[in-house]
Amino acid sequence: MTYPFQYFYLEKSGNDTITMPIPSGVSFDSGGEFTIDAWIKIPDVTTNKCILSQENVFSFFVCDGKLQFCMNGYSKVAENPEKLNPDEWYYVAVTCYHNVFSLFVDAVEPVDTVLSGTYKGSSAPLLLGKDFFGEIRQIHVYSYSLTFDEVKQMHYQMELTEAMSACYDFTCFPAKEQKTKKTIDVGVNSSILFSAPSAVYTPGDFLAMEKKGSIEVNPGGALDAACTVQQWFFFKPEQEGNLYTLFSNTDTFYTSGMEISLFRKDNAYYLKTVFANFQEESNVVISKEAVLEHQWVNAAVTFENGVLSIYLNGTLSARKTDLKKAKQPLVHKVTQIGAGFSSGGNGSDWFSGCISRTDVWNKALSVSEIKKYMMEEPLPQDSLCASWSMFMRTVVNSCDFSPLMRVNELHIADQVEEAVAMCGENHQPLLRECLPEPLSQEELQQCREKFLSQIHCMDCENIESILAQPIVGSYRKEEMVYFIVHQKECSYTVSSISADRLGDELDEWRIEVILNIISSLLDLLLSIHIAYNPRIAVFILDSILSLAAVRAAFAVVKDNDKSSAVSFIFNLIKILFSENRIITLIKLAVQISFWGLLTMIAKLTAKMVNPWVYLAVWGANLSAVILVLFLRKPRPNPKISIESIAFHHGIPGYIDAIDIRKNDSQQWLWPEWYAGIPVASPAVYRISSFAAAGSRPAVVVKLAGTRDLNGTFSVRGVMLTSGSNLLGSTATVQAAFVNGNLVGEMLMFELPNHRMNQSGIQKEQIQWRWEYFDPASGTWLTMRTTSHTIYTILGSVHLPWRSSDDPALKFSRPWTDVLDMLIPYVRGLLTQGAVMDAIVDMIYNHLGFVYRGNASWAPFIDRATPSQMFFIHDFMTRPAGSTVNCQDCATLTVVFANILGCDMRVQAIAPNTGGAYRTGRVLLIGEGAWRYPNSEHSGPGFFDYHFVAVPNIPGPVANKTTYVYDACLKFNDSIDPWEANPTNPQLACGVVFSQYPDFPATPLQTPIIGNSYREHTCANTQDGIENCVLKNRYVVSLWYQENV
């Protein structure tokens, strides 16, 4: 199959000379016009290398490292002063216009040479690569002289055009002259090769993921979480090798995670995946087809809902559905590419060959997605955890830019193969397909006119020279912001972003500045224009403006100070390189294909080692960037700014949010919103707080003013989010300042427009635009926009949860991770009864639990210790199909209910005498057939004990006032609960324990009126109903259960 991350070229031996007829219409006579251009790479630039020549007419060649051109009778007509480096790709061109010769290297403006004499062409054939030792991709001949702009355009866009008289194309196999479609005979000693840069593995080499990455990469280690691992590799096995690991994610115990490897069977190699539970033989999945050696292969392994699939080259090769789940999540993991992991070190399972790309997703890719990402690199997106492209010297995760450690002698090099081995013709275009222009020509013209009018207002005398370079502005349309490049002849959109994503006008301006710098840099150094891609602006906002170094660079730029602006520009470029952002940014910004991208980044990296060298060349471009830097910067904002917003404040007389945390390892920040922190902490409110008349919810806001600010100003927060008005706009508050200092430490903003007491349990995203009234202008000025996540629960949380500021209780504060899991099941509910019904249904029907009785415990409850620890973290990362018993179900019911503001306890039901009480037939959780429970001590048909959840009602425990919630089983809700064929399965949701007193005489007479719990779950016998009584009631703890 075609491997997309390779490029074709001619490896030219000087012993072979390619002869081609002179193209029709081309003349090399004096006074005429012509152009020759080519992409070349020469290992030794000190000797004479002829690119294209015609005997006794001309020669286009490299000598002593410099590009030269000569005509017959002249030793040297023109020479480019730039010295070429060995083993580096160059775009070279010569143009002739009426005896004026120009030589170009990488489309940089040349020095022209005028030839005063005469010369004569001929009809002799052209000689391609006479005495040329090196590599050639394409050579073009034109019958006219390309302009400088056309040369720049052809630099990275060397596609066949009508203007070409000849296109000698070595980027395909077999090589062709594309105008006539005739095959080119490259000679005996020369050949068409394809080269694929990748990480080259020999025994002992591998890549290891560093721990500082900000994104979780844990395929197979997050228990039942969906995932995909996709790799491109070129397998070159050793003679005695039996096992070669491609990808490994496990720990020193080697009990869980994921490992993908190639193993030998019957003199062939197959792809083997071990997933989740390494101790289970059934968790090994092997491809049905053998993996081809010495060829590029794409392998993808997906997992979702217990199903693991292996795809080879986009085709399903194996699938298994009965995988066993790991007992514990993988925490202290080691992720490696090209080697397995074991406590004794890496030895017999190293990979041998090349691996060029590894992607890890937190979802199972579809077949169409697998095929798509076989052919193109995935761009950063929410479901992509890691993408390691091993085409560059520094291998980083393009999602969070964390590097990979290269171990031993692992290096990045070209995997070169002869194209003869390829089947059929293969041609890779240099240009990718562009996205369509999102704005109409009328809208572009409107934006252009507005932009030009701003330049006129600055009294710029040389607008034409400014527009000769790309300069970026922005345009707002409805809820979108479009970034548009303006040049002398046209305007076009390069990116866009939702206005809601931008915190304030300064964010929009900062994106403009970075786009200007990148656009100008690419135009100057590489003659490339940015192509439209909406992800560019998002990437700049999320991955560049979030860098502390970038924020600091923006902070020190002084208004109207050209020297500080110049320093800022080059400092920013260095930051983009040092923080590994430049490669992803260029991938997003340009439309050229793989080979062009490799060459472009290599050239840009080399040139930016010392960017100050290019300052003089960059003069015109730099002036345009500086123009935007000062012209389009929002006016000094507001003299008032927001420093923090606190939802949880504890001020008497006001309703505030409760104290929370994210999970066991992450505490949310306080105040919930703080300037400079990109993600705000959420807030959780209790609906019961609003029951009292005159309840006043409020947030506490800290403001700051400029040093010269004095007086009193009206300040407000205006609700923006469409479709959500949970908090509403704030009241308007008067803020007094003395020399920029707020009078009082903070301001209380009441929320008179909230609807938290009407919406039930909710989670909503809200936005406020903060404004203050400026008396001088008579308008409301925007300070900034803030975004917040708001939860509402029924009332105060109860044990095991404690909303307390006490550090000793910090781990028992309500976890928003738990709320996130529950919200889809309880959204909009307003009463404890409705919430309890939903929780019982969720546990029984939707969490994938399976009943195993008294002898088998859930993995998230440790019953081996006296304290009976309940590990909520282990529950949140549990495998699908975890086994539970009644106490687990009751505990979970209470834990979930009490975090939502219910007040529940665990109730024990036990025999009055003896070791067990007899039961009827029930439908146990995770099962589909009626049966008798199996007691550990008394056998089938008995419960040694049973646990349910009950409301925490004061007073003595009594049958008729105890309402049962049981997520462990369904009973037969029939007037004859003991009938031979149960007909009416029912969950116990608020069912009274019994309408009868303790120890009623049995057998009871039917019909049984009402769905009392005991009579519908116990046998109608003396050792059943008569022996079943309510016992102790328990308070649940996140760590243990304490008898009360």
N, C-alpha and C positions, 0 to 999 in steps of 0.2 A: 504494500500500500504506500501511498505518498506520505512522506514525513514532512510536515510543514515548516519545521524549524531548521532548515538547511538552505544552502544556496549553491548554485551551480557556477562553474567557471572553467575556463580553458587553462590547463597547466601546459604552458608553451615551452617547448624545447627549441633552442636556437638552431638545432640541426634541421628542423622542419620549417619550410617557408610556405605559407598559405597563399595561393595565387587566386585572385578574383578579377573578373573583367571590370574595367572602369565603368562606374554607373552612368546611365544615360543622363545627358544634360549637364554633367559636371565638367568644368574646364579649369585647368591650372595655368592658363595663359596670363601674362601680365595685364593689369588693368581690369581683371575680372573679379569674381567673388567665389568664395567657398568657405566651408567650415568642416573641421574634423574634430570629433570629441570621442573620449573613451574612458572606461574605468579600468585601472591597471594596479598591480601590486608587484614590486620588484624586490627580490631578496638581497641583491647587491646593486646598489645605485651608482657605484663608482665607475662601472664600465659602460660602454655604449650599448643602449637598448633601443632598437628601432620599433616603434609602434605601428606605423603605416608609412609606406614609401612607394614611389614609382621610379623605376630605374631611369637615371639621367634627367629626372624632373624635380622631385622634392624628397625630403625625409623629415618625418615627425618622430623625435627620439628623445631619450634621456641620456645625458652624458655628465659625468662628475656630479651626479645628484641633482642636476638642473634640467628642466624641460626646455627643449630647444627645437627650432625649426630652420631648415635651410632649403634653398632652391639651387638648382643646378647652376654652377658657375659662381656661387657665393658660399664662403666657408660657413657663415652663420647669419641668418636673416634676423632672428629674434631669439631672445633668451629670457625666461622668467627667473627673477632673482631668488625666489623661495627654493630652498634646498629640500629635496624629498627625503623622507626617512625610509629605511629599508623595512620590508614586510608590513607596509601600511597601505591600505586602499586609497587611491587618489582619483579624483575626477579631473581629467586634463582636456584642454580644448585649444585649438588654434583657429582664428578667423582671419580672413583676408578680404579687405574691402578697398579695391582700387589701389593696390600696392601698399596698403596700411595693414601690418600684421600685428595681431594681439594674441598673447599666450596667457591662458588661464590655468590656475591650479586651484581646485575646489571653488570655482566660481568667484574668486576674489578679484576685484578690479585690477586689470593689468597695466603695464607700461607699454604703450604703443610704439611700434618701429615702422618707419617709412623706408621703403626700398625704392631708390631712384632709378635703377637700371631696368632692363627688360628681361623677360624669361619666357620660355615656350613650353607648353604642355605637350602631351603625346597621347596616343591611343594604347600605349603599352598597359598591361594588366597592373593592378595594385598588388603590392606585396604586404601581407599582414604578418607582422612579428618576425621579420627577417633578423636573424641573430638575437632574437628576444628570448631571454630566459626569465620566466616569471609567470604571472597570472593575468588573464584578461577576461572581463565579463562581456563587454560590448564595445564595438567601434561603429560610429555613425559618420556618414559623409553627407553634406548638404551642398546644394548648388548655389547657395547664397551665404552671405555673412550674417550670422546670428548677432543680434544686439546684445549688450551687456545684460539687460533684463531677461532676454531669452536664454542666455547661457545660464543665468541663475535658476531659471525655471527648469531647465533640463538637468540641472545638477542632481536632483533626486527624483526626477520624473521622466526617466529615459524610456518612455513607452513609444512604440511605433507611431509616428505621425505622418501626415501627408507631406509635410515639409521635407522629410528625409529622402535623400536619393538612394541611400543604401543603409541597411542595418545589419551588421555582422554580429549575430547574437549567439553567445556561448553560454547563456543562462538557461538553455534547454538542451535536451538530448533527443536526437542528434542535433548538433549545432546547425543553424540555418541563417541564410540571408533572407530576412523577413519580408522584404519587398517582393522578391521573386519566389519565395518559399523553396529555394534550392538548398539542398544539403551542402554543408561545408566540410570538405575533407581536411581534417586537422593534422594529418600526417601520421607516420609510424611511431615517432618518439613522443608525440604530444597526445593529450587525452582530455576528455571532459570529466571533471570530478565533481562530486557533491560533498560539501563540508558541513558538519553539524557541530557547533561548539557545545560542549557539555562537560560535566564533571567526569573525569576518567578515574576508574577504580581499579586498583590492583590489590591483592591480598594485604590487609592491614590498613587500608584507607577507608574512611567513612566520614559522614557529616553528622553532627550532633546539634540538636536544638538547644540554644542557650536559654536559661531560665528567666531572663529579664523581659521576654516578650509580654505584651499586654493582653494578648488574645489567647484564650484557652484552646489548646490543641491536644485533644485527648480521645482519638478514635478508639472505640472498643473499651475505653476506660471509664466512660460515663454510663456504664450499664446498658440501659435500653435506649439510649439516645441514638437517633439516626445519624449516619455519617457516610462519607464517601472518601476514598483515597484513590487518586488517579495519577499514573506515572507514565512517562516516556522513557524507554531504556533500550540499550543496544547490548545484547548478551554475548559475551565471549568467554565461555567456560574454560576452566583449567582442565587438564587431562584427567586428573583423579578426583575432581570436585563432585560432591553429591548434593550439596545444599548451598544456595546463594541467597542471602537475604536482601530484599529490595527496600523494605520499610519495616520498622519495629517501633512499637510504643508499649512499653511494659516497665517492670521494676525489678529489683534484685531478687524478689521471690518468684518471679516468672509464673504468676498464677492467673493474671488477667491482662487485658489490653487487646492489642492487635499486632499480628506479624504476617507480612506478605513475603513469600520467598519462592525460589525456583528449586525444585528437587528432581533428581534423576530417577527415572523408572524406565526400564527396558530400552536403555540407550537413547532416551529422549528426556526432555525437561518439561515439567508441568508447573503451573502456577498454584501454589498452595497458600491458603489463608487460614490462620488460627485466630479465632475471635472470642472475646469476652472471657470465657472460662477455659483456661489452658489445660485444665485437668480432665476435661471431657473429650473423649475421642470423637464424639458426635459433633464437636465444634470445629472440626477440621474440614474445610471445603477445598476440593481440588478441581482444577479446570479439566474439562473433557478433552480439549485439544492441546496438543503439545505446543510449547512456545518455540518459535523459530530462532535459531542461532544466527548471529552475524547479520541481523536485520533490526531495524527500528520497530519496536512493538509498543502499543499502547495498552495498558492494563488498568482497569477500573474495578474497584471492589466497593459495593454499596451495601448498607444495612438499614433496615427499617421494619419495625413491628415484628421482630424476630426472624426476618427473612434476610439472608445474605446471598448476594449475587456477584458473580465474577464475569466481567466482560473483557474479551480480547479483541482489540482493534474495532471496538464498537459493537461487537456481536456477543450475545449472551452465550457463555461457555459452561456455566455451572450455577445451580441455585439450590439452597437448602433452607428448610423452614423449621427444623426441630432443634435449633441451637439452645444449649443450656445457658442460663444466665450466670454471670459472675456473682459471687457471694458478697463482695464488697467493691465499692468504686475504686478506681486506680488513682491514688493521690500522689505518691512520690515517684512519678514516672520519669522515664528517660526516652526521648524520641530521637531516633537515628535513621539516617538514610544510607543504605549500603552496608549495613551490618546489623546482626541481632544483638541482644543484650543478655548477658548472664553474669552471675556473681563471680565467676571465675575469669571474666574477661572475654574479649572477642577473639575467636580463633578459627574454627573450621567453617564459619558460615558467612564470611565476607563476600561481597558481590565482586564480580569480575566483568568489566565492560564499561559502559557509559550510562549515566542517568542525566537527562537534560532538564526534566521538570517534575515536580511533585506538588500536587494540590490536595488539600484536606478541606472538606466541607462538613458543616453540621447538619446536612440533610442528605437524603439519598437522591442522587441525580437521576433523572429520567434518561432513557436511551437517547433521545434527541439532544439532551444537554451533554451527555457523554461525548457524542459525536461532534457537537459544537466545540467543546473545549479540547478535543483532540486536535482541532485545526487552528485554534487561537487561544492565546493566554486569557484567563479570566481577569477582569478588572476588579478592584476591591469592591466588595458588596457584603451585605449583612450576613449571608449564609456561608461565606468563604472565610475559613479560619486561617488558612495558610496557603501561600503559593510561592514555592521556591523555584525560580528559573535559574538554571545553572549555566547561563550564557556569559556572565560577567565574572570578573575576578572576585568581587565581593558578592557572596550569596546571601540575600536577605529575604525575609518574609515580606512580600509586597503588601500584606494587610496591616502589619504594625511596624514594619521596617527593622525588626530585630534580626541580628545576623545569625548565621549558622557557623559553628566551629568546624573547621576543616582539620581532620586528624591525619597525622603521618604525612605521606607524600602526595596526598590527593591534590590534583591540580585541574584547572580549567583549560581545556585544549580542544582543538578541532578533531572530530572523528571523520576522517577522510576516506571515501570509497570511490571506486570508479563508477561512472554513470552507466557503463556497459551493463552493469548488473541490474539496472532499473528496467522495468518493462514499459515499453511504449514511450510516447513523447511526454516530456515534463517541462512545463514553462511556468514560472512564478512571476506574476506581475509585480512591479515595484509599488504600485499604488493600491491601497485598500479602497473599498467603496465608501464614499462620503455619505454622512447623514444629510437629509434634505435641509435647506435653509428654512428655519422656523418662522421667519418674519416675511411679510410681503415687501415688494419693492417700494410701495408707498410708505410703509412703516420705516424701512431703512432710510429712505430719503428724508423723512420727517426727523429722524434721529440725527442724521448727518447735518441737516440745516441748523438744528439746535446746537450741535457741537461746534460747528463753524462759527456760529454767532458768539459763542463763549470765547473762542479764540480771538475774534475781532474785538471783543470788549477788552481784551488784554493789550490792544494796540500792537499786536504782532505784525511786523513788517514783512516777514518772509513765510507766509502761510504755506506757499507751494512747496518749499523745501521741507517744512515740517511734515506735510502730508505725503512726501516721498517715502517716508518711513511709516511702518504700521503704528497706529496710536489707538488705544482702546478707551471707549467710553461705555456708558450703560444706558439702558432704556427700560422703563417699567411699563408693563402691560398686564392689567388685571392683577393676578396674584403672583406674577413672575417677574424676575429681573433678567434682562438679556444683556450680554456683554458683546459689544460690536467693535470690530476693527474698522477704522477709517484710513483710507489711503487716497492718493491723488486721484485715482480713476474710479474707485468703487468703495463700497462699505459692505461688510458681511459679518454675520454672527459667528462667534467662536465658542460661546458657552451660555448657559442659563441656569437659574436656581430659583426655587420657591422663595418668595419674599419672607415667608414665615421662618425660614431657616436663618435669616440674617438677624443678628441681635440688634443692630442699629445701622445708621447710615455709614458709620466708619468701617463696618465690615464690608459693605459694598465697595467703598473706596479702596480698602486694602486689597480686595480681590482685583480691582482695576489695576492697581499699581503692580501687583505680581504678574498679571497677564501682560501688561506693557513691557515689563522687564524680559519675560520669557519670549514674547513675540519679537521684541527688538533683538534679543540675543540670537534666536534662531534665524532671523532675517540676515543679520550681519555675518555670523560665522558659518552658517550652513545654507543660506538662501532658501529657507523653508518658511512657509506660512502655516499658521495654526488652522486646523480644520475643525468644523463644528463638532463639539462633544459636550453634552450637558453635564457630564461627570467631572469636567475640569474644575468648574467653580466649586462643586461639592468637595472635591479632593483638596483644593486650596483652603477652603474653610475648615474642614475637619482635620486635615493632616499637615498643613503648613502653618496656618494662623494659630493653631493650638500649641505650636512649639514655643517654649519660653524664650529661646534665643531670637525667634522672629518677633515676638511681642516686644522684647527689649530693643531690637533694632528699630522698630517703628517708633518707639518711645523717644529715641534720641534725635530723630530728624527734626531740624529746626525749620520753621517757616521762612521761606525766601532766602535760604542759605544753600547756594548751589553746591558748595564743597561738602556739606554734611549730607546732601542728597546723593552725591556721587559716591561717597563712602558707604552710605546705606545700600546702594544698589549692588556694589561688589561684595559687601559683607553678606547681603541676602543670598547672592549666588553661591558663595562659599558655604553658607549654612545648608542650602539645598543639596550640595554635594556631600558635605560631611554627615548630614542626617539621612542620607540615602533616599531623598525625595525626588531627585532630578530625573532618574530613569523612569519612574512611574509617571511623572508629570509629562515627560516627552512622549511616552507611549500614548497617553491620553490626548496629547495636543496635536500630533502629526498623523498623517494617513498613510505613510509609507510602510512597506511590508518588512518582513523579518530582517533580510540582509541590510536594507537601508537603515533600519533602526540600529542594528549592531554597529554599522559604520559610523552613523551619526553620533551615537553616544561615545564611541571610542575617540572620535575627533574632538568632540566637545570636552571630554575629560582631559585630553592632552592639552587643549588650548587654555583651559581654565586652571591649569596648575599655577599659572601666574597671570591672572586676568588683567592686571594693570598694564601689561604689554599691549593690550588691545584698546586701551582708553583712547588713544589718538584716532584709531580707525573707527571707533564707535561714536565719534563726536556727534554726527547728525542724529543717529538713533537716540543717543543719550539726551539730547536736547528735547526730543519729543516726550521721553519718559519723565524728565524733570518738569516739563510743562504740565503734564497730567498730575504729577505729584502735588503741585501747588494749586493748579487751576481747579481741580475737581475735589480737593479735600473739603469735606463738610466744614462749614464755619465753626470756630471754636465753640464746642458744645457748651451747651448750656453751662451756665455758671453753677448749676446744681447737678450733682450726680448721686446715684444710689450706691451705697457701700454694701448694704446687706438687707435681707428680708427674713424675719423670723416668724414662723407659724406657731412653733411651740415656745411659749414665753412665760406662762405661769403667772401673769399679772392679774391680781384679784379684780373681779368685776367684769372680766372679759372671757369669752370662750376661746380656747386655743387648741392647737393640735396636740396629740399625745406624743410621748417619747417612744421612738422606734429604732430598729436597726434593719439592715438588709438581710443578713443571715448570721450564722455563727462566727464567720470570719470578718465580716464587714459591718462597721458602724456607720450610719449616715452622718454626714457633717451637720454641724449647727453653727450659725444660723443656716437654715435650709438653702437659702440662696445667698451667694457671696460673689461680689465682683471679682472676675479673674478666674473663677472656677467654672469650667465649661459645662458641667452637668449639675443641675440643682438636685438637692435631696428632696424626696417626696414628703407629703404631710398627710396625716390621718386624723380625721375628725369623728367624734361620736355623735350620732343622731340624737341620742337621749339628752345631750347637753342643751338642745334647743327647746325642750319641753316647757321650761319655765317662761312665763311672760316676761318680755323685755330682754330676752337673751341677746347678747351682743357679741358676735364673733368679730375678731380683729386680728390684724397682723402688725408686727412691729417693724418699722423701717428706719434704717439709719441713713441719713443724708449727709453730704459734704458739699461745701461751696468753695468757689475760688477765693483767694485771699482778700480781694477787694470787694467781696459781696457783703452788703449790709441791707437790712430791711426785711419785710415780711412778704412771703410769696404763697400763693395758692398752689397746692400739689395734689395730684390725683393719679389713680391707676385705672385705666380704661380697659375693660374686658374686650379681647379681640377674637378669641377662638370661636369660629362659626360652629353652631350646633351644640356648644357647651357653655352653660352659664352657671356652673355649680357654685362658684364664689361670687360672680357678678363683679361689676365695677366697684371700686372703693368709694368711700365718702371723700369729699374734698377737705383737706387739712391745711391749716395755716402753719407755715414753717418760717421761723424767725432766725436770721443769721446776723452775727456780729463779727466782722473781719473774716468771713468765710466759715466761722464756727457755728454749728447748729446750737440754738438755745435749747438746752436739755439734751440728754444723751440720745434720745430716740423719739420717734413719733408713732402714735397709735392710729392706724387706719382701720376704721370700722368697715364691715362688709354688709351694708343694709340690703343689698340686692341678692344675697345668696339664696339658694334653694336646696341646701343640704338636708333640711328636715322633710323634704318632699320627694326626694329621688331614690330613697332606699339605699342599699349597699351599692357603692359605685367606685369606679376608678376612671378618672377623666384627666385629659391634658388641657391645661388652660394657659392663656397668655394675657399678660397685662402690658399695655403701653403706658409708661410713666411719663407724665407731663407736668410742667409748671407754667403758670401764667406770667408772661413777661409784660409788665406795664409799659415799657418803652415802645414795644411793637404792637401791643394790644392783641397778641396772639398766644395760643398755647404752644410751647416749645417742647419737643420730644426729648426726654433724657435717654431712654433706652427701652427696649422690649425685653421682658423676662418671661421664661417658660417654666411651668411647674406641673408636677403630677400630684393629683389630689385623690385621696381615698376617703370614703365614708363607711363606718361600721355602725352597728346598732347602738352600742353603748360601751360602758367601761369593760375592759378586758378582765378576765378572771384566770385563776391558776389553771395551767402552769405559767401563764403570761403575766407580766407585771410591767406596767408603764411607769417606770420610776427613774428618777435622775440619779439614784444611788448606784455608784460604779459597781458595787458588789452584786447588783442584780442586772447588770447590763446584758447578759446573755439571754435573759428571759423577757427582754423587751419584745414586743410584737415584731415578727419578721415580715417585711414586705414580700419576700420571696414566697412565703406561705400564702399571703393575701393574693398574690398574682395567680397562684394555682387555684385558689378557691373562687375568685371573682366570676369566672365564666359560669359557675354553677349557681351563684346566689345573687347575681346582679339584679338590682331593682327591688329586692325583698325588704319588707319593712317590719316583720314580726319574728319573734324567736321561734314560734311554731313553724313558720314557712321556711326559715333558715335550717332548722333541724331536719325537716322533711327532705330538703335538698341535699344536706350533708349525708344523711343515711343513704339516699339514693346514689349519690356520687361514690361513696365507699363500696357499696354492694355491686353497683353496675358498671362503674367507669374506671376504676383504678387497676383492674387486672389481677386482683387478689384471688388466691386459691386456698381453700380451707384444708388444713392438715391435722386438726385436732390437738389435744393437750400435749402430745409428745413432740410436736414440731413448732418452733417459734419463728417469728418474723426476724429477718436479719437486722432490723433497726432497733430491736429491744434486747438488751443484754441481761438475761435472767440468771447468769452464772454468778453475779455479784449480789450481795445482800441488799443493795440499794435499788436493784432492778432498773438500771439506767434506760431511759428512753432517748435514743439518739435521733433527734429531729433531722440533723444533717444527713444521716444515713437513709432516713426515709425519703428525703427530697431527691436523693440520687439512687433510689432503689432500682433493682431490675424489674422488668415486667414479669408478672406471674409469681411475685413473692408470696410465700406461704404465711398465713395468719391463723390465729385462733380467736376465740370470742373476746379475750382480754385485750388483744391487739386492736380489734375493731372498736371496742368500747373506748379504749384510750384515744384512738385517733378521732373518734366522734367528739369526745370532750375537747381535745386539743384544737380541732378545727372550729368547733362551736364557740369556744371561749375566746378565741382571737377575734371573732366577729362581733363580740359583745354579748353573747349568750352567757348564762351562768349554769353550767352543767357539772355533774359529778359522775364517777364510775360507781355503779351499784353491783354488789356481789349477790348472786342468787345461788343458794347452796342447799344440800339436804339437811333436814332437821335432825335426822339420826342416820347413822351408817355412813358409808363412803361415797354414795352417789344417789341421784334420784332418776327415776325412769322417765324417758322422753317419748313423745310421739315422733312421727316422721316429719322431716322438715327439708327445705331446699337450702343447703348450705352455700355460702358464698363461693363463687367460681365453679359451681357444679350445676348440672342440668337435670338431675333426677332426684325424686323424693327418696330419702333414706333415713335410717336411725343413726344418730351420731355414735362415734366409737370412743368410749371412755378408756383412758390409759390404764385404769385399775379395774374397772368393772365390766369392760367389754361393750359390745354393740347395744345400743338402746339406752344408754345412760350418759348423764353429765356428772362428772365429779363436782363441778361447779360451773357457773355460767356468769358472764359479765355483760352488763348493758350500760347505757348512758341514761341518766335521769336528771330532771331539773333540780336545782339546789333549792328546795322548798324548806323553810324553817319548820321545826317541830319534829315529833317522832316519826319514824318510818312506818307507814301504814299501807296496806294493800290498795285501798280505794283512792289514795291520794298520791300514789307513786305512778308516774307516767313513763313508760318505757320507750326508749329508742334503741333499736337493735339492728346494726348494719351487718351482722354475721349470718343471718338466716332469714328465710321467709317461712311463715306458718300457713296452715290451711284455715283461711277465714271462712269457715262454714258453720252452720248451726250444729253440725256433727263433726267436730274437729278430728274424730278418730275413724272416720269412714275409710273403707278399704282403698278407694281411689280418690285421693285429694284433688279438689277441683278449683280451688280459689287461692292461689299463692298471694300472700300479703306481707309487706314489710311492716315491722312494728315502728310506727311513727306517732308517738304520743298516745300509745295504747295503755290503758290502765292495767296495773299489774294483775289485779283480780277483783271481781265483784263479790268474792266470797271471803270469809275470814280464814285465818290459818287453820290447817288440819280439817278441812271439810270432809264429811263422810263420803266415801266413794263406793261404787261408781256414781258419778253425777248423771242426772237424767237429761237427755236431749229433748228439745233443742236448747243449745247454749245461746242465750240472748246476749248480744254485745260481743265485741272482739277482745275480751280480756286476755292478757298475755299468757298467764300461767295455764289456763284451761286449754289454750290453743297450741301449747308447745309441750305439755307434759302428758304422760300416759294417764288414763282415767282409772288409776289404781291406787292402792294404799301406798306403794313405794314410789308413786308418781306424783299426782297432784297433792296428796296429803303430806308428802315428805318434802315438798318444794317451798322454801320460805325465803324472804328477804333477809340478808345478813348485813355486813358492814358496807359503809359508803366511803369512797376514797376520793381524795384530791390528787389530781395528776400533776407531776412535776416533769420538767424537761429532762431531769436526770434520774429521778426515782419516784416511787409512789409512797405516800405517807398516810397511814391509817388515821382517820379522824373519828 
